[in-house]
């Protein structure tokens, strides 16, 4: 369960891992850069920073908006209460999924800055070491166990986990071929329902088809999708 630590009147830390000596500095890329422990960055729906130190390997991400409103309020959100913040909800969902044994990164901590009815937020999670995006594996023509991907998605759905942005960038595969899901911002737990579960699958299919159209070196076809669905529906795998 998250522990809340007030730093100042408008800055609060949300601690999932209470053993690590987490301070406000942990949410500053400049801090890690000054310690030579910032090992990389990536961009997508915003910048993320990769950190490695004696305590482990972590990903730091700042929440940002999408759509037209982002032109005015890129990083700020309306504040109602702490439980409604995106970082509180994502950390809480990650804790629940880890407790259920689902393959997701471990939650570490979050930070919320309040500004006159608005807030900005950061999240810190554990890095999935030696894991690569499904997207990159497809471009490299690596073998992908589609049946296992379908089985893994089904496990999440059986726990009522709705992934709002299930795509080929949010599916990770490690060196043991274990399938992981990442990026649970704006995701939630809900009663099982064929409508949203099928919607999740269709979103993933659109993502794969889109990348297939954009990149000549993407190796994805109808047979792959059929294998994924066989895994999802629990059908006997064919050799």
N, C-alpha and C positions, 0 to 999 in steps of 0.2 A: 504494500500500500504506500502511495506517495506520502512523503513527509515534506511539509512546507516550512521554509526557512526565510524569515524576513530579513533582508539586508538593509534596506532603508524604507522609508514610508511608501515609496513607489516601485521598489525592486524586490522581487521575491523569487527564491529558488525552489524548484520542485525536485525532490531527491528520491530516485528509485533505488539507486545503489548508495546506501548510507555508510559503506565502509571506505570508499574513496574520499580523499580530502578535498572535496569539490568546493570551490569558491567562485565568486563572480568572474574572476579572471579566466576561468575555464571556458567561458562563452565569448572570448575575444580571440580572433584569428591573429591579431598583432602580438598578443601574449605568447601564443605558441610559436610564432615566427621568431620572437626574441630569444626563445629557448632552443631554437633549431629543432623543434619537434613538430613543425608543420611539414608534412611530407607530400602534400598534393592538394589540388582543388579540382572541382568539376562544376559544370554549369548545366542547368536544365530549367526547372521552374525556379531558378535562383541559384546562387552559389553555395556549394558545400565545401567544407574543409576537412581534410583527412589528417589525423593526429596520431602520432605514435610516441609513447614514452615508457617509462618503467612500469607504469600501471596497466598498460595495454594499448590497444588500437581503437580509435573512436572516429565517428563522423559527427561533425558539427554542422547544423543547418539553421538558417534563419528563415522564418516563415514569411512568405510574400503572397500578395494577391495575384489573381489572374483577371483577365477581362478588362473592360474599359475603365472600371473604377481604379485599377492599378496605376493609371496615369496620374491620379490625384493622391491615392493612399497606397503606395506600393507595399509598404511594410507594416502599416498600422491597421488595426481592427477595432471595432466597437467593443468596449469592455462592459459586460453585464455582471459576471462574477467569475471567480477563478475556475470553477468547474466547467464553465462554458468556453474557456479558452481552447484554442486548437491544440496547444502543447499539452495541457492537462488531459484532454481527451485521448490524444495519441499515446501518451505515456501510460495512461490507465489501460488502454486497449492492448498495448504491447505487454504489460504485466500480466494481463488475463491470458493472452495467447501463450506466453512462456509457461505459465502455470498449467495450461492444458497440453503442453508438449508440442505445440505447433512450431514449425521451422521459421522463426522470425528473429531478427537481431534483438539483443538484450537491451532493455531500456536502462539508461544511466541517469539522466537528469534533464531539467528544463529551466528556463529563466523567463520571467515575465517582467517587462517594464511598463508601468502605467503612466499615461499622459492625458490628464484632463478628459476622462471618458473614453480614451483609446488605450491600446496596448500594442507593444511589439514583443515578439517571442523568439526564443531559440530552443532547439532540442539537441541533446547529445545522446547518441546511441553507440552501441558496440559495432565495430567493423566486422563484416563477414570476410575473414582472411581467406585468400586464395579462391574467392568466388568471382564468377564473371557473369555479366548480363547475358540472358538468352540471345538478345540482339547481336552481341559481339561474337558469340559462339556460332550463330548462323552465318554471319559474314565470313568467319574463318573456316567455314565448312567442317566444323567439328561435329562428331556424333552426338545427337541429342536423344534422350530417352523420353519420347513424347508421352508414352503410356504413364510414366512416373509423374510427369507434369500434371496430367489429368487426375491421377490419384491424389496428388498433393492439393490441388485446388478443391477437390471434393472434401478433403479433411477440413479445410477452412469453412466450407459451406455447411458441413455437418455441425459445426460449432456456431453457426449463424453469423460468420464473419463476412461482412460485405466490404469488398475492396472497391473503392470509388474510381480507381484508375488502374485497373488490372491491364497491363500491357507487357510487351516483350522486353521493356527496360526494367520492370519491377519484378521480374522473375530472375533469380540468380541460381547458378549451379556451381557447386564447389568441386574440388579435385576428386572427391569420393562419389561424385554424381548425385549428391543430395540436392534436392530442390528447396529453395528458400523463396519467400515473398518479402518484399520490402516496401517502404513508403506508405505508411498507414495514416497520413494526414487526411482528414475529412472522411475517414472510414468509420464503421460502427458495427455493433452486434445487433442483430434483429432476428425475429422468428423466421424459420426456414420457409421459403416460398419459391415456387418454380419461376415466377416472373423475374425477381431480381437475380436469382442464380443464373438463369439463362442470359439475362442482360450482362452479367459479369463475363460469361463465356463469349458472348458476341462482341463485347468491347475488346477482348483479347484478340479475337479473330480479325477484327477491323485493324487493330494495331499491326498484326503480322502481315496482312494484305497491303496495308499502306507502305510498310517498310519494303515489302517485296516489290512494289511498284517503283519506289524511289531508288532502290539499290539493285544493280544487276548481279551483285555477288551474294544476295540473300538466298539461302537454300531452304525454302519452305514451299510445300505443295499440299494438295488435298489429302494425300495419303497420310501426311504428318498430322493433319488436323483430325482425321478419322482415328488415328492411334490415340491422340489425346482424349477424344470422346470415349473411346473404349476404356481407357483408364478411369475416366471420370465416372462412367456408368458401371464400373466394376465387371466388365466383360472379360472373358478369358483372353489373355494376351497370346497373340500368334507369333510364332518363331519366324 
